[in-house]
Amino acid sequence: MSKILIRGAKVLGGEPQDVLIDGGTIEAVGAGLSAEGAEVVEAGGKVLLPGLVDLHTHLREPGREDSETVLTGTRAAASGGFTAVFAMANTFPVADTAGVVEQVYRLGREHGYCDVQPIGAVTVGLEGKQLAELGAMHESAAGVTVFSDDGKCVDDAVIMRRALEYVKAFGGVVAQHAQEPRLTEGAQMNEGVVSAELGLGGWPAVAEESIIARDVLLAEHVGSRVHICHLSTAGSVEIVRWAKSRGIDVTAEVTPHHLLLTDELVRSYNPVYKVNPPLRTERDVLALREALADGTIDIVATDHAPHPHEDKDCEWAAAAMGMVGLETALSVVQETMVDTGLLDWAGVADRMSAGPARIGQASGHGRPVSAGEPANLTLVDTEYRGRVDPAGFASRSRNTPYQGRELPGRVTHTWLRGKATLVDGKLT
């Protein structure tokens, strides 16, 4: 593997420095570096970050290759600056056995655009009735440490308790999709003024908050770790803040779209805005931003949820829930958190790389940009502004809520262990 010299990059947004990569490892960081025969990348003041890590990606393979595959999903990830993604278990068949998680893991290794770490299902078939093979998935070649029935809530308190007890034995974590099913039957959007005016079934904030409250208490009771997926309400923020003040081992994520978009967009009846959990109010959005800034919410996770055209190009009630997000995540975080002064680029590195790597135990990722560390890196042109055009996405699906919207920032280069996966905005 040849040497690479990144010249004049703002490491974590600081003063421009040179970064020398050799053999998949960062050899040196400093001013005026040189290396004979090295490939030189002129950063020109672009921001250099550790490779991003997504704790919540839907790659759809096996079973829904019409919407995404491990190959297309990891290409989208590399385009967005990610060097590792955690693949959710709601595939067909469900990733509830060692065999399925190993299949996903090996597909990721074969394609090589980023590391793929499968997430195992908590219950058999995501049905919430019987614990899946948690131990076998952990002991498999995939080494699963994160378990989730995402897309469905583990609503049975006894099952949730047993899962928390089980993963405690090997330091795993249960990632909960907090949605009380009885309170969201027939729900189509956030319950509030807009849902009342539109006559659409409302999805109350308490459906999320009640499950989070229960689960942090269960985690405290058994002394285990719980992670809250796609937290979306101001009330949820307060519960997590309280739980952390009490010393409960809870972490939480927020999606880029919940940091930017509100339920007012549903007035268009465009199904591209239909998502689970639903877009909330402006008050919720501002609370989520503040919570991400102060560390109550630990990380940003995309909840990248690709769907084929026909699943979104229909009436609102029949449309699938979800949005693609890998290729726009960093731009949305720049707009909502960096350009507003709530986070600096070191904070972004923590929330989008170090934090998710720590929660998911992704070794070699989320590491400092310093000598001796793995060369998992992404270079960002933070001065760029452009309109989102899904026709140029690497993802197989196009269901983005940002089509035609101007967003800041563009990932120009991504390196996975020193190997370029994206160069000048183009996949290698």
C-alpha positions as CSV (number, residue, x, y, z in Angstrom):
1,M,0.0,0.0,0.0
2,S,1.5,3.3,-1.1
3,K,2.1,6.3,1.2
4,I,-0.4,9.1,1.2
5,L,0.4,12.7,2.3
6,I,-2.7,14.8,3.1
7,R,-1.4,18.3,3.0
8,G,-2.9,21.3,4.8
9,A,-5.9,19.7,6.4
10,K,-7.7,21.2,9.4
11,V,-7.6,18.2,11.8
12,L,-10.9,18.3,13.7
13,G,-11.3,21.9,12.4
14,G,-8.0,23.1,13.9
15,E,-5.0,24.8,12.3
16,P,-3.9,23.2,9.0
17,Q,-1.5,20.3,9.3
18,D,-0.1,17.5,7.2
19,V,-1.1,13.9,7.8
20,L,1.1,11.1,6.5
21,I,-0.5,7.6,6.0
22,D,1.7,4.5,5.5
23,G,0.4,0.9,5.3
24,G,-3.1,1.6,6.7
25,T,-1.7,3.6,9.7
26,I,-1.2,7.3,10.4
27,E,2.5,7.6,10.5
28,A,2.8,11.3,11.4
29,V,0.7,14.5,12.0
30,G,2.4,17.9,11.8
31,A,3.5,20.8,9.8
32,G,5.8,20.5,6.7
33,L,5.8,16.8,6.4
34,S,7.2,15.1,3.4
35,A,7.5,11.6,2.1
36,E,9.4,10.5,-1.0
37,G,7.0,8.8,-3.5
38,A,3.9,9.5,-1.5
39,E,0.6,10.3,-3.2
40,V,-0.2,13.9,-2.3
41,V,-3.7,15.0,-1.5
42,E,-4.0,18.8,-1.3
43,A,-6.6,19.4,1.4
44,G,-6.6,23.2,1.0
45,G,-8.0,23.8,4.4
46,K,-10.7,21.1,4.3
47,V,-11.6,19.5,7.6
48,L,-10.2,16.1,8.4
49,L,-12.2,13.9,10.7
50,P,-11.9,10.3,11.9
51,G,-14.0,8.0,9.6
52,L,-17.7,8.3,10.6
53,V,-19.4,5.4,12.3
54,D,-23.2,4.8,12.0
55,L,-24.8,2.7,14.7
56,H,-28.1,2.4,12.9
57,T,-28.1,1.5,9.2
58,H,-30.6,-0.6,7.3
59,L,-28.8,-2.5,4.5
60,R,-31.8,-4.7,3.6
61,E,-29.8,-7.7,2.5
62,P,-30.8,-10.5,2.7
63,G,-34.3,-10.3,1.4
64,R,-35.0,-6.8,0.2
65,E,-32.2,-6.3,-2.3
66,D,-34.7,-4.3,-4.4
67,S,-34.2,-1.4,-1.9
68,E,-30.5,-1.8,-0.9
69,T,-27.7,-4.4,-0.7
70,V,-24.6,-4.5,1.4
71,L,-22.6,-3.4,-1.6
72,T,-24.8,-0.4,-2.5
73,G,-25.3,0.5,1.2
74,T,-21.6,0.5,2.0
75,R,-20.9,2.5,-1.2
76,A,-23.4,5.1,0.1
77,A,-21.7,5.0,3.5
78,A,-18.3,5.7,1.9
79,S,-19.8,8.6,0.0
80,G,-21.0,10.0,3.2
81,G,-17.7,9.7,5.0
82,F,-18.4,6.5,6.9
83,T,-15.9,3.8,7.5
84,A,-18.1,1.6,9.6
85,V,-21.8,0.9,9.8
86,F,-23.9,-1.3,12.1
87,A,-26.5,-3.2,10.0
88,M,-30.0,-3.6,11.6
89,A,-31.6,-7.0,12.0
90,N,-34.9,-6.5,10.3
91,T,-33.9,-8.4,7.1
92,F,-35.6,-11.4,5.5
93,P,-34.8,-13.7,7.1
94,V,-34.4,-11.8,10.3
95,A,-30.8,-11.6,11.6
96,D,-31.7,-13.6,14.7
97,T,-29.2,-16.5,14.2
98,A,-25.5,-16.8,14.0
99,G,-25.8,-17.9,10.3
100,V,-27.6,-14.7,9.2
101,V,-25.3,-12.3,11.0
102,E,-22.3,-14.1,9.6
103,Q,-23.7,-13.8,6.1
104,V,-24.0,-10.0,6.5
105,Y,-20.6,-9.7,8.1
106,R,-18.9,-11.6,5.3
107,L,-20.7,-9.6,2.6
108,G,-19.3,-6.5,4.2
109,R,-15.8,-7.9,4.2
110,E,-16.1,-8.9,0.6
111,H,-17.2,-5.5,-0.7
112,G,-14.7,-3.5,1.3
113,Y,-16.2,0.0,1.1
114,C,-16.6,0.2,4.9
115,D,-16.7,-2.2,7.8
116,V,-20.1,-3.8,8.4
117,Q,-21.0,-4.9,11.9
118,P,-24.3,-6.8,12.1
119,I,-26.8,-6.1,14.8
120,G,-28.6,-9.1,16.1
121,A,-32.3,-9.4,16.8
122,V,-33.4,-9.4,20.4
123,T,-36.3,-11.8,19.8
124,V,-37.0,-14.5,17.3
125,G,-38.4,-13.1,14.1
126,L,-38.7,-9.7,15.8
127,E,-42.0,-11.0,17.2
128,G,-41.2,-10.0,20.8
129,K,-42.1,-13.4,22.3
130,Q,-38.9,-15.4,22.6
131,L,-35.3,-14.3,23.0
132,A,-33.1,-14.9,19.9
133,E,-29.8,-16.7,20.0
134,L,-28.0,-13.8,21.6
135,G,-25.0,-15.8,22.9
136,A,-24.6,-17.7,19.6
137,M,-24.6,-14.4,17.6
138,H,-22.0,-12.9,20.0
139,E,-19.8,-16.0,19.7
140,S,-20.1,-16.2,15.9
141,A,-17.6,-14.8,13.5
142,A,-19.6,-11.6,13.4
143,G,-19.0,-11.0,17.1
144,V,-22.3,-9.3,17.7
145,T,-22.4,-6.9,20.7
146,V,-25.5,-4.8,19.8
147,F,-29.0,-6.3,19.7
148,S,-32.2,-4.6,18.5
149,D,-35.6,-5.4,17.2
150,D,-35.6,-2.0,15.5
151,G,-38.7,-1.4,13.5
152,K,-40.6,-3.0,16.4
153,C,-40.4,-2.3,20.1
154,V,-39.6,-5.0,22.6
155,D,-42.8,-4.0,24.5
156,D,-42.9,-7.0,26.9
157,A,-41.2,-5.9,30.0
158,V,-40.2,-9.4,31.0
159,I,-38.6,-10.1,27.6
160,M,-36.7,-6.8,27.8
161,R,-35.5,-7.6,31.3
162,R,-34.2,-11.0,30.2
163,A,-32.4,-9.5,27.2
164,L,-30.7,-6.9,29.4
165,E,-29.7,-9.7,31.8
166,Y,-28.4,-11.9,29.0
167,V,-26.2,-9.3,27.3
168,K,-24.7,-8.2,30.6
169,A,-22.7,-11.5,30.6
170,F,-20.6,-10.4,27.7
171,G,-20.8,-6.6,27.8
172,G,-23.4,-6.3,25.1
173,V,-26.1,-3.6,24.7
174,V,-29.8,-3.7,23.9
175,A,-30.8,-0.9,21.5
176,Q,-34.5,-0.2,22.0
177,H,-37.0,1.1,19.4
178,A,-39.1,3.0,21.9
179,Q,-42.7,2.7,20.7
180,E,-45.6,1.5,22.8
181,P,-47.6,-0.4,20.2
182,R,-51.0,0.1,21.7
183,L,-50.6,3.9,21.8
184,T,-49.6,4.0,18.1
185,E,-52.1,1.8,16.5
186,G,-53.1,3.3,13.2
187,A,-50.7,6.3,13.8
188,Q,-49.5,8.2,10.7
189,M,-47.6,11.2,12.0
190,N,-46.8,13.1,15.2
191,E,-49.9,13.7,17.4
192,G,-50.4,17.4,17.7
193,V,-51.9,20.5,16.0
194,V,-50.9,19.4,12.5
195,S,-52.3,15.9,12.8
196,A,-55.6,17.3,14.1
197,E,-55.8,19.7,11.2
198,L,-55.0,17.1,8.6
199,G,-57.1,14.3,10.1
200,L,-54.2,11.9,10.3
201,G,-53.8,9.4,13.1
202,G,-51.6,10.8,15.8
203,W,-48.4,9.3,17.2
204,P,-48.1,10.7,20.7
205,A,-44.8,11.6,22.3
206,V,-45.8,9.5,25.4
207,A,-45.6,6.3,23.3
208,E,-41.9,6.9,23.1
209,E,-41.3,8.4,26.5
210,S,-43.1,5.7,28.5
211,I,-41.0,2.9,27.0
212,I,-37.7,4.9,27.6
213,A,-38.8,5.5,31.2
214,R,-39.5,1.8,31.7
215,D,-36.3,0.6,30.1
216,V,-33.9,2.9,31.9
217,L,-35.4,1.6,35.2
218,L,-35.0,-2.0,34.0
219,A,-31.4,-1.3,33.0
220,E,-30.8,0.1,36.5
221,H,-32.5,-2.8,38.1
222,V,-30.3,-5.5,36.4
223,G,-27.2,-3.4,36.1
224,S,-27.0,-3.6,32.3
225,R,-26.6,-1.3,29.3
226,V,-29.5,0.1,27.3
227,H,-29.3,2.3,24.2
228,I,-32.2,4.4,22.9
229,C,-32.6,4.4,19.1
230,H,-33.7,7.5,17.2
231,L,-34.9,9.6,20.3
232,S,-37.3,12.2,19.0
233,T,-39.1,14.2,21.7
234,A,-38.2,16.8,24.3
235,G,-39.8,14.6,26.9
236,S,-37.5,11.7,26.0
237,V,-34.5,14.1,26.4
238,E,-35.6,14.9,30.0
239,I,-36.0,11.2,30.9
240,V,-32.6,10.3,29.5
241,R,-31.0,13.3,31.3
242,W,-32.6,12.2,34.6
243,A,-31.5,8.6,34.1
244,K,-27.9,9.7,33.5
245,S,-27.9,11.9,36.6
246,R,-29.0,8.8,38.5
247,G,-26.0,6.9,37.2
248,I,-28.0,4.5,34.9
249,D,-26.0,3.1,32.0
250,V,-28.0,4.5,29.1
251,T,-27.0,6.0,25.8
252,A,-29.1,7.6,23.1
253,E,-29.0,8.6,19.5
254,V,-30.7,11.2,17.3
255,T,-31.1,11.1,13.6
256,P,-30.1,14.0,11.3
257,H,-33.7,14.4,10.1
258,H,-35.0,14.8,13.6
259,L,-32.5,17.6,14.1
260,L,-33.8,19.5,11.1
261,L,-37.3,18.6,9.9
262,T,-40.6,19.1,11.6
263,D,-44.2,17.8,11.3
264,E,-45.2,20.9,9.4
265,L,-43.7,19.3,6.3
266,V,-46.5,16.6,6.4
267,R,-48.9,19.2,5.2
268,S,-47.6,18.5,1.8
269,Y,-48.8,14.8,2.1
270,N,-45.5,13.8,0.5
271,P,-44.7,10.3,1.8
272,V,-41.0,11.1,1.7
273,Y,-41.6,12.7,5.1
274,K,-43.2,9.6,6.6
275,V,-40.8,8.1,9.1
276,N,-40.7,6.1,12.3
277,P,-40.6,7.8,14.8
278,P,-42.4,10.6,13.1
279,L,-41.1,14.1,12.5
280,R,-42.0,16.1,15.6
281,T,-42.5,19.8,16.5
282,E,-40.1,22.7,16.3
283,R,-39.9,22.6,20.1
284,D,-38.7,19.0,20.0
285,V,-36.1,19.8,17.3
286,L,-34.6,22.5,19.4
287,A,-34.5,20.3,22.5
288,L,-32.8,17.5,20.5
289,R,-30.1,19.9,19.2
290,E,-29.4,21.2,22.8
291,A,-29.3,17.7,24.1
292,L,-26.8,16.6,21.5
293,A,-24.7,19.6,22.2
294,D,-24.6,19.0,26.0
295,G,-24.1,15.2,25.7
296,T,-27.5,14.1,27.0
297,I,-27.9,12.5,23.5
298,D,-24.6,10.7,22.9
299,I,-24.5,10.3,19.1
300,V,-26.0,10.9,15.7
301,A,-27.2,7.8,13.9
302,T,-28.7,7.9,10.4
303,D,-31.4,5.3,10.6
304,H,-30.7,5.0,6.8
305,A,-33.9,3.3,5.6
306,P,-34.0,2.8,1.9
307,H,-37.2,1.9,0.0
308,P,-37.9,1.3,-3.7
309,H,-39.8,4.0,-5.6
310,E,-43.1,2.2,-5.5
311,D,-43.1,2.0,-1.7
312,K,-43.0,5.8,-1.5
313,D,-44.7,6.9,-4.7
314,C,-48.2,6.3,-3.4
315,E,-50.8,7.8,-1.0
316,W,-49.6,8.7,2.4
317,A,-51.4,6.0,4.4
318,A,-50.0,3.2,2.1
319,A,-46.4,4.5,2.0
320,A,-43.5,2.8,3.8
321,M,-41.8,4.7,6.7
322,G,-38.2,5.7,6.4
323,M,-35.6,7.9,4.7
324,V,-32.2,7.4,3.3
325,G,-29.5,9.3,5.2
326,L,-26.0,8.1,4.9
327,E,-25.0,10.5,2.1
328,T,-26.5,13.6,3.7
329,A,-25.9,13.0,7.4
330,L,-22.8,15.1,7.8
331,S,-24.2,18.0,5.8
332,V,-27.3,18.1,8.0
333,V,-25.2,18.0,11.2
334,Q,-23.1,20.8,9.9
335,E,-26.2,22.9,9.2
336,T,-28.0,22.2,12.5
337,M,-25.1,21.9,14.9
338,V,-21.9,23.4,13.5
339,D,-23.2,26.4,11.6
340,T,-25.4,27.3,14.5
341,G,-22.5,27.2,17.0
342,L,-23.8,24.3,19.1
343,L,-20.9,22.0,18.2
344,D,-17.4,22.4,16.8
345,W,-15.8,19.8,14.5
346,A,-14.2,18.0,17.5
347,G,-17.7,17.6,18.9
348,V,-18.9,16.3,15.6
349,A,-16.1,13.7,15.6
350,D,-17.2,12.6,19.0
351,R,-20.9,12.4,18.2
352,M,-20.4,10.7,14.8
353,S,-17.3,8.6,15.2
354,A,-15.8,8.1,18.7
355,G,-19.2,7.9,20.4
356,P,-20.9,5.3,18.2
357,A,-17.6,3.3,17.9
358,R,-17.5,3.2,21.7
359,I,-21.1,2.2,22.2
360,G,-20.9,-0.5,19.5
361,Q,-17.3,-1.6,20.4
362,A,-16.1,-1.1,16.9
363,S,-12.3,-1.6,17.4
364,G,-10.1,0.5,15.1
365,H,-12.8,3.1,14.5
366,G,-13.5,6.4,16.2
367,R,-9.8,6.8,17.1
368,P,-7.9,10.1,17.3
369,V,-6.3,11.5,14.2
370,S,-2.7,11.0,15.5
371,A,0.4,8.9,14.8
372,G,0.0,5.2,15.3
373,E,-3.7,5.1,14.8
374,P,-5.6,3.3,12.0
375,A,-6.0,5.5,8.9
376,N,-9.8,5.6,8.9
377,L,-10.4,9.1,7.8
378,T,-12.8,11.4,6.0
379,L,-12.0,14.8,4.4
380,V,-14.8,17.4,4.3
381,D,-15.1,20.6,2.2
382,T,-17.1,22.6,4.8
383,E,-17.2,25.7,2.5
384,Y,-19.2,23.9,-0.2
385,R,-22.9,24.5,-0.6
386,G,-25.1,22.6,-3.1
387,R,-28.6,21.3,-3.7
388,V,-29.2,17.6,-3.0
389,D,-29.7,15.6,-6.1
390,P,-30.7,11.9,-5.3
391,A,-29.9,10.9,-8.9
392,G,-26.3,11.0,-7.9
393,F,-26.7,8.8,-4.8
394,A,-24.7,5.6,-4.4
395,S,-27.6,4.1,-2.5
396,R,-30.0,1.9,-4.5
397,S,-32.9,4.0,-3.2
398,R,-33.8,7.7,-3.6
399,N,-36.2,8.4,-0.7
400,T,-34.5,11.5,0.7
401,P,-36.5,14.3,2.3
402,Y,-33.8,16.8,1.1
403,Q,-34.2,16.6,-2.7
404,G,-33.6,20.1,-4.1
405,R,-32.7,21.5,-0.7
406,E,-29.4,23.4,-0.3
407,L,-27.1,21.9,2.3
408,P,-23.6,22.8,3.4
409,G,-20.5,20.6,3.3
410,R,-19.4,17.8,1.0
411,V,-17.3,14.7,1.7
412,T,-14.4,14.7,-0.8
413,H,-12.3,11.8,0.4
414,T,-12.7,8.7,2.6
415,W,-10.0,6.3,3.6
416,L,-10.5,2.9,5.2
417,R,-7.3,1.7,6.8
418,G,-5.4,3.8,4.4
419,K,-7.2,2.6,1.3
420,A,-9.2,5.3,-0.6
421,T,-12.8,4.5,-1.0
422,L,-13.8,8.0,-2.1
423,V,-11.5,10.4,-4.1
424,D,-12.7,13.9,-5.1
425,G,-16.2,12.9,-4.4
426,K,-16.1,9.8,-6.6
427,L,-16.1,6.2,-5.4
428,T,-13.0,4.2,-6.2
